[in-house]
Amino acid sequence: MAKKNMIEREKKRERLINKYGKKRKEIKELLKGAETYESKLALYAKLEKLPNNSAPCRHRNRCWLTGRSRGYYRDFGLSRHVLREMSHACLLPGVTKSSW
């Protein structure tokens, strides 16, 4: 189980990403079409004023059950430990243990 503060930090980052996503996208589009160096510097200054945690690259996928960030399976939203336990308990439809 991950620490509560790490889980809450990720929730805060997700809120900030949703809040500033549109503004960040608009500034980046303007940057692509900027002609002069001074205008680019002004747009970069606007981009830097946005919170750091509003950048999508700072988001970390976490297991919705335990909050574990490593070994995350995107299809299920679970970490590898929980995925294994749930698949052995037949709680995940369509998942079978492989054998050959």
PyMOL commands that place a pseudoatom at each C-alpha (Angstrom):
pseudoatom trace, name=CA, resn=MET, resi=1, chain=A, elem=C, hetatm=0, pos=[0.000, 0.000, 0.000]
pseudoatom trace, name=CA, resn=ALA, resi=2, chain=A, elem=C, hetatm=0, pos=[1.407, 3.352, -1.017]
pseudoatom trace, name=CA, resn=LYS, resi=3, chain=A, elem=C, hetatm=0, pos=[1.622, 6.219, 1.430]
pseudoatom trace, name=CA, resn=LYS, resi=4, chain=A, elem=C, hetatm=0, pos=[-1.500, 8.363, 1.580]
pseudoatom trace, name=CA, resn=ASN, resi=5, chain=A, elem=C, hetatm=0, pos=[0.396, 11.546, 0.794]
pseudoatom trace, name=CA, resn=MET, resi=6, chain=A, elem=C, hetatm=0, pos=[1.693, 10.051, -2.477]
pseudoatom trace, name=CA, resn=ILE, resi=7, chain=A, elem=C, hetatm=0, pos=[-1.819, 9.080, -3.532]
pseudoatom trace, name=CA, resn=GLU, resi=8, chain=A, elem=C, hetatm=0, pos=[-3.157, 12.532, -2.622]
pseudoatom trace, name=CA, resn=ARG, resi=9, chain=A, elem=C, hetatm=0, pos=[-0.288, 14.193, -4.488]
pseudoatom trace, name=CA, resn=GLU, resi=10, chain=A, elem=C, hetatm=0, pos=[-1.229, 12.288, -7.637]
pseudoatom trace, name=CA, resn=LYS, resi=11, chain=A, elem=C, hetatm=0, pos=[-4.878, 13.299, -7.237]
pseudoatom trace, name=CA, resn=LYS, resi=12, chain=A, elem=C, hetatm=0, pos=[-3.798, 16.933, -6.915]
pseudoatom trace, name=CA, resn=ARG, resi=13, chain=A, elem=C, hetatm=0, pos=[-1.656, 16.627, -10.049]
pseudoatom trace, name=CA, resn=GLU, resi=14, chain=A, elem=C, hetatm=0, pos=[-4.564, 15.139, -11.960]
pseudoatom trace, name=CA, resn=ARG, resi=15, chain=A, elem=C, hetatm=0, pos=[-6.816, 18.030, -10.919]
pseudoatom trace, name=CA, resn=LEU, resi=16, chain=A, elem=C, hetatm=0, pos=[-4.177, 20.556, -12.020]
pseudoatom trace, name=CA, resn=ILE, resi=17, chain=A, elem=C, hetatm=0, pos=[-3.671, 18.783, -15.358]
pseudoatom trace, name=CA, resn=ASN, resi=18, chain=A, elem=C, hetatm=0, pos=[-7.405, 18.975, -16.033]
pseudoatom trace, name=CA, resn=LYS, resi=19, chain=A, elem=C, hetatm=0, pos=[-7.614, 22.598, -14.874]
pseudoatom trace, name=CA, resn=TYR, resi=20, chain=A, elem=C, hetatm=0, pos=[-4.688, 24.009, -16.882]
pseudoatom trace, name=CA, resn=GLY, resi=21, chain=A, elem=C, hetatm=0, pos=[-4.675, 21.565, -19.811]
pseudoatom trace, name=CA, resn=LYS, resi=22, chain=A, elem=C, hetatm=0, pos=[-6.586, 23.815, -22.187]
pseudoatom trace, name=CA, resn=LYS, resi=23, chain=A, elem=C, hetatm=0, pos=[-4.517, 26.895, -21.327]
pseudoatom trace, name=CA, resn=ARG, resi=24, chain=A, elem=C, hetatm=0, pos=[-1.263, 24.963, -21.695]
pseudoatom trace, name=CA, resn=LYS, resi=25, chain=A, elem=C, hetatm=0, pos=[-2.370, 23.619, -25.083]
pseudoatom trace, name=CA, resn=GLU, resi=26, chain=A, elem=C, hetatm=0, pos=[-3.278, 27.103, -26.342]
pseudoatom trace, name=CA, resn=ILE, resi=27, chain=A, elem=C, hetatm=0, pos=[0.111, 28.523, -25.353]
pseudoatom trace, name=CA, resn=LYS, resi=28, chain=A, elem=C, hetatm=0, pos=[1.912, 25.641, -27.071]
pseudoatom trace, name=CA, resn=GLU, resi=29, chain=A, elem=C, hetatm=0, pos=[-0.100, 26.185, -30.257]
pseudoatom trace, name=CA, resn=LEU, resi=30, chain=A, elem=C, hetatm=0, pos=[0.842, 29.873, -30.205]
pseudoatom trace, name=CA, resn=LEU, resi=31, chain=A, elem=C, hetatm=0, pos=[4.481, 28.872, -29.733]
pseudoatom trace, name=CA, resn=LYS, resi=32, chain=A, elem=C, hetatm=0, pos=[4.399, 26.824, -32.935]
pseudoatom trace, name=CA, resn=GLY, resi=33, chain=A, elem=C, hetatm=0, pos=[3.203, 29.813, -34.920]
pseudoatom trace, name=CA, resn=ALA, resi=34, chain=A, elem=C, hetatm=0, pos=[5.388, 32.437, -33.209]
pseudoatom trace, name=CA, resn=GLU, resi=35, chain=A, elem=C, hetatm=0, pos=[7.460, 34.455, -35.644]
pseudoatom trace, name=CA, resn=THR, resi=36, chain=A, elem=C, hetatm=0, pos=[9.912, 36.461, -33.566]
pseudoatom trace, name=CA, resn=TYR, resi=37, chain=A, elem=C, hetatm=0, pos=[12.260, 35.439, -30.810]
pseudoatom trace, name=CA, resn=GLU, resi=38, chain=A, elem=C, hetatm=0, pos=[10.778, 38.015, -28.408]
pseudoatom trace, name=CA, resn=SER, resi=39, chain=A, elem=C, hetatm=0, pos=[7.274, 36.635, -28.853]
pseudoatom trace, name=CA, resn=LYS, resi=40, chain=A, elem=C, hetatm=0, pos=[8.561, 33.134, -28.161]
pseudoatom trace, name=CA, resn=LEU, resi=41, chain=A, elem=C, hetatm=0, pos=[10.240, 34.347, -24.980]
pseudoatom trace, name=CA, resn=ALA, resi=42, chain=A, elem=C, hetatm=0, pos=[7.003, 35.979, -23.844]
pseudoatom trace, name=CA, resn=LEU, resi=43, chain=A, elem=C, hetatm=0, pos=[5.049, 32.783, -24.486]
pseudoatom trace, name=CA, resn=TYR, resi=44, chain=A, elem=C, hetatm=0, pos=[7.637, 30.692, -22.648]
pseudoatom trace, name=CA, resn=ALA, resi=45, chain=A, elem=C, hetatm=0, pos=[7.324, 33.076, -19.698]
pseudoatom trace, name=CA, resn=LYS, resi=46, chain=A, elem=C, hetatm=0, pos=[3.550, 32.492, -19.705]
pseudoatom trace, name=CA, resn=LEU, resi=47, chain=A, elem=C, hetatm=0, pos=[4.136, 28.760, -19.813]
pseudoatom trace, name=CA, resn=GLU, resi=48, chain=A, elem=C, hetatm=0, pos=[6.553, 28.941, -16.882]
pseudoatom trace, name=CA, resn=LYS, resi=49, chain=A, elem=C, hetatm=0, pos=[3.981, 30.785, -14.766]
pseudoatom trace, name=CA, resn=LEU, resi=50, chain=A, elem=C, hetatm=0, pos=[1.692, 27.767, -14.878]
pseudoatom trace, name=CA, resn=PRO, resi=51, chain=A, elem=C, hetatm=0, pos=[2.153, 25.301, -11.989]
pseudoatom trace, name=CA, resn=ASN, resi=52, chain=A, elem=C, hetatm=0, pos=[4.780, 22.632, -12.554]
pseudoatom trace, name=CA, resn=ASN, resi=53, chain=A, elem=C, hetatm=0, pos=[2.380, 19.905, -11.488]
pseudoatom trace, name=CA, resn=SER, resi=54, chain=A, elem=C, hetatm=0, pos=[-0.023, 20.865, -14.268]
pseudoatom trace, name=CA, resn=ALA, resi=55, chain=A, elem=C, hetatm=0, pos=[2.310, 19.318, -16.851]
pseudoatom trace, name=CA, resn=PRO, resi=56, chain=A, elem=C, hetatm=0, pos=[1.017, 15.938, -18.071]
pseudoatom trace, name=CA, resn=CYS, resi=57, chain=A, elem=C, hetatm=0, pos=[4.492, 14.401, -17.955]
pseudoatom trace, name=CA, resn=ARG, resi=58, chain=A, elem=C, hetatm=0, pos=[4.464, 14.723, -14.142]
pseudoatom trace, name=CA, resn=HIS, resi=59, chain=A, elem=C, hetatm=0, pos=[1.480, 12.402, -13.862]
pseudoatom trace, name=CA, resn=ARG, resi=60, chain=A, elem=C, hetatm=0, pos=[2.271, 8.883, -12.629]
pseudoatom trace, name=CA, resn=ASN, resi=61, chain=A, elem=C, hetatm=0, pos=[-0.079, 5.957, -13.182]
pseudoatom trace, name=CA, resn=ARG, resi=62, chain=A, elem=C, hetatm=0, pos=[-1.068, 4.270, -9.934]
pseudoatom trace, name=CA, resn=CYS, resi=63, chain=A, elem=C, hetatm=0, pos=[-3.004, 1.157, -8.999]
pseudoatom trace, name=CA, resn=TRP, resi=64, chain=A, elem=C, hetatm=0, pos=[-6.521, 2.176, -8.010]
pseudoatom trace, name=CA, resn=LEU, resi=65, chain=A, elem=C, hetatm=0, pos=[-6.612, -0.430, -5.251]
pseudoatom trace, name=CA, resn=THR, resi=66, chain=A, elem=C, hetatm=0, pos=[-3.221, -0.115, -3.561]
pseudoatom trace, name=CA, resn=GLY, resi=67, chain=A, elem=C, hetatm=0, pos=[-1.757, 3.079, -5.002]
pseudoatom trace, name=CA, resn=ARG, resi=68, chain=A, elem=C, hetatm=0, pos=[1.397, 1.268, -6.155]
pseudoatom trace, name=CA, resn=SER, resi=69, chain=A, elem=C, hetatm=0, pos=[3.120, 3.061, -9.035]
pseudoatom trace, name=CA, resn=ARG, resi=70, chain=A, elem=C, hetatm=0, pos=[5.459, 0.329, -10.246]
pseudoatom trace, name=CA, resn=GLY, resi=71, chain=A, elem=C, hetatm=0, pos=[4.290, -2.657, -12.277]
pseudoatom trace, name=CA, resn=TYR, resi=72, chain=A, elem=C, hetatm=0, pos=[1.146, -0.880, -13.461]
pseudoatom trace, name=CA, resn=TYR, resi=73, chain=A, elem=C, hetatm=0, pos=[-1.064, -2.589, -16.061]
pseudoatom trace, name=CA, resn=ARG, resi=74, chain=A, elem=C, hetatm=0, pos=[-2.852, 0.071, -18.081]
pseudoatom trace, name=CA, resn=ASP, resi=75, chain=A, elem=C, hetatm=0, pos=[-5.599, -2.255, -19.317]
pseudoatom trace, name=CA, resn=PHE, resi=76, chain=A, elem=C, hetatm=0, pos=[-6.812, -2.972, -15.803]
pseudoatom trace, name=CA, resn=GLY, resi=77, chain=A, elem=C, hetatm=0, pos=[-5.557, 0.013, -13.804]
pseudoatom trace, name=CA, resn=LEU, resi=78, chain=A, elem=C, hetatm=0, pos=[-3.970, -2.406, -11.348]
pseudoatom trace, name=CA, resn=SER, resi=79, chain=A, elem=C, hetatm=0, pos=[-0.458, -3.235, -10.231]
pseudoatom trace, name=CA, resn=ARG, resi=80, chain=A, elem=C, hetatm=0, pos=[1.021, -6.628, -11.008]
pseudoatom trace, name=CA, resn=HIS, resi=81, chain=A, elem=C, hetatm=0, pos=[0.523, -7.936, -7.456]
pseudoatom trace, name=CA, resn=VAL, resi=82, chain=A, elem=C, hetatm=0, pos=[-3.168, -7.117, -7.333]
pseudoatom trace, name=CA, resn=LEU, resi=83, chain=A, elem=C, hetatm=0, pos=[-3.690, -8.285, -10.916]
pseudoatom trace, name=CA, resn=ARG, resi=84, chain=A, elem=C, hetatm=0, pos=[-2.228, -11.689, -10.051]
pseudoatom trace, name=CA, resn=GLU, resi=85, chain=A, elem=C, hetatm=0, pos=[-4.296, -12.053, -6.893]
pseudoatom trace, name=CA, resn=MET, resi=86, chain=A, elem=C, hetatm=0, pos=[-7.521, -11.008, -8.607]
pseudoatom trace, name=CA, resn=SER, resi=87, chain=A, elem=C, hetatm=0, pos=[-6.932, -13.253, -11.612]
pseudoatom trace, name=CA, resn=HIS, resi=88, chain=A, elem=C, hetatm=0, pos=[-6.285, -16.268, -9.351]
pseudoatom trace, name=CA, resn=ALA, resi=89, chain=A, elem=C, hetatm=0, pos=[-9.511, -15.477, -7.504]
pseudoatom trace, name=CA, resn=CYS, resi=90, chain=A, elem=C, hetatm=0, pos=[-11.363, -15.313, -10.877]
pseudoatom trace, name=CA, resn=LEU, resi=91, chain=A, elem=C, hetatm=0, pos=[-12.370, -11.694, -10.267]
pseudoatom trace, name=CA, resn=LEU, resi=92, chain=A, elem=C, hetatm=0, pos=[-11.175, -10.482, -13.673]
pseudoatom trace, name=CA, resn=PRO, resi=93, chain=A, elem=C, hetatm=0, pos=[-13.309, -11.648, -16.598]
pseudoatom trace, name=CA, resn=GLY, resi=94, chain=A, elem=C, hetatm=0, pos=[-11.440, -13.140, -19.522]
pseudoatom trace, name=CA, resn=VAL, resi=95, chain=A, elem=C, hetatm=0, pos=[-8.140, -13.526, -17.681]
pseudoatom trace, name=CA, resn=THR, resi=96, chain=A, elem=C, hetatm=0, pos=[-6.795, -17.058, -17.361]
pseudoatom trace, name=CA, resn=LYS, resi=97, chain=A, elem=C, hetatm=0, pos=[-3.540, -18.404, -16.054]
pseudoatom trace, name=CA, resn=SER, resi=98, chain=A, elem=C, hetatm=0, pos=[-1.349, -19.456, -18.939]
pseudoatom trace, name=CA, resn=SER, resi=99, chain=A, elem=C, hetatm=0, pos=[0.172, -22.923, -19.051]
pseudoatom trace, name=CA, resn=TRP, resi=100, chain=A, elem=C, hetatm=0, pos=[2.115, -24.675, -21.792]
for i in range(1, 100): cmd.bond("trace and resi %d" % i, "trace and resi %d" % (i + 1))
show_as sticks, trace
zoom trace
